[in-house]
Amino acid sequence: MTRAVTKAGFSLLKFGPLRMLVRPKLLKIAAVMAALIALLLLYGMTRGTLPIPTGAIARALFYPEALSAQQTYIVRDIRLPRLLMAIFCGGMLGLAGAAMQSITRNGLADPGLIGVKEGTSVVVLTLILAFPSLSLAWRPVVGMLGGLTVALLVIVLARDLSRPRFILIGIGISWALSAAMGLFVTTADIRDVQTAMTWLAGSLHAATWPLLGVAVMWALPAALVLYLTARAADVAMLGDQMSCGLGVRLSRLTLLRFFAPVLLTAASVSCVGSLGFVGLMAPHMARFLLRGGQVALLSGSALIGALLVLLTDTIGRLAFAPLQIPAGIIISLIGCPFFILLLWRRRDAL
């Protein structure tokens, strides 16, 4: 048994009575990506308008009295929450894209391409401008309702999650909602327009510890649902008849794995605005680097999504200083050619 497992590329890990099969190659790749995220996080904390030595980072976090109040404030209250928010939101969008592509069996599926992001943006933007004093905890709640409403509308119109028209109808509704937001931008007060444009561009400059706490509070349950249903999702990829014969409840699985990405996307958009194409690119990169089941796909997509957002936010913050380019703009510059390439590869199926 052990020899067969080894030949298949697996290793058996033992934790007391627990047994787990893992691929050492996948763990190495995941460890490299995690190390890159950690290095980029450290680099981002030391670079900015006020450069801070690498050795001062640990003192700022654990011994703040050893540094000036300005250095401690910049590291602990400005840069660290922003960088952690980039990592967390990128991971959430990567998970959402992987789950959406798996449940629809469509490599073009992404919450941002079926109107979830725009539906969330419309209602959250309305909340920000109409009720500015309302607690931050309400943003994901309202955003989830808006995103879920749009997602259900796309499902009703498409009638089939696995066909290309599901994506095409979603793109059409996304454009309609974007046009509504464009109408607002051209007619609203200039101060409201400035707030809206900064938020819609996907900027992380306003990230704070309370906002990060809101994102974590709403996203962790959704991520847990995806991992707990990963084995059933692997079986569902065999087809409806086979999975039903193996005891998978497809209706409940579809509901859970469709609702969880909507919640993840709503939590991310509610906190930092629109970060497009992350959920589209991260799963494809994860499949290329980490060949495996749903657990590998979810984990790889989360790591790659976190790395993408962290890298683009760092580039936008430092490359054009003192001007800061929102991460959402840089991601779109990368994501648009990526999306066109995917459409070209699938041109015979559309």
Number of C-alpha atoms within 10 A of each C-alpha: 5 9 9 9 13 13 9 9 12 18 16 13 11 10 7 6 5 7 10 10 13 15 17 13 14 17 13 11 14 20 13 12 17 16 12 15 20 14 12 17 21 15 15 23 23 20 16 16 10 10 11 18 11 13 9 17 20 11 14 21 14 9 12 18 11 11 14 10 11 9 17 21 16 17 22 17 14 17 21 21 22 27 25 18 28 30 25 24 31 27 31 32 36 35 32 36 34 31 31 28 21 22 20 21 14 16 21 23 27 31 31 26 25 27 30 31 31 30 25 32 28 18 18 26 22 14 17 18 13 10 10 11 9 11 9 17 18 14 24 27 17 20 31 28 19 23 30 23 15 23 22 12 17 25 16 12 12 18 12 13 19 17 15 18 16 23 25 18 19 26 17 15 22 21 16 14 19 17 12 13 18 13 11 14 16 10 9 12 10 11 8 14 17 13 13 21 15 17 23 22 20 24 26 24 20 13 21 18 16 12 20 20 15 19 27 18 14 18 24 13 13 22 22 12 16 25 18 12 16 21 14 18 24 15 18 22 15 11 9 14 11 13 18 14 9 12 10 18 14 16 8 10 19 16 11 16 24 21 21 22 30 28 27 30 31 36 29 32 30 30 27 27 26 25 27 27 25 32 33 29 25 30 32 21 15 24 17 11 16 21 14 14 15 22 17 21 27 27 20 31 33 30 26 30 32 28 25 23 27 26 23 20 29 24 18 21 23 17 12 10 12 10 10 16 22 24 28 25 20 20 21 17 12 15 17 13 11 15 16 11 12 16 15 12 10 13 9 7 9 10
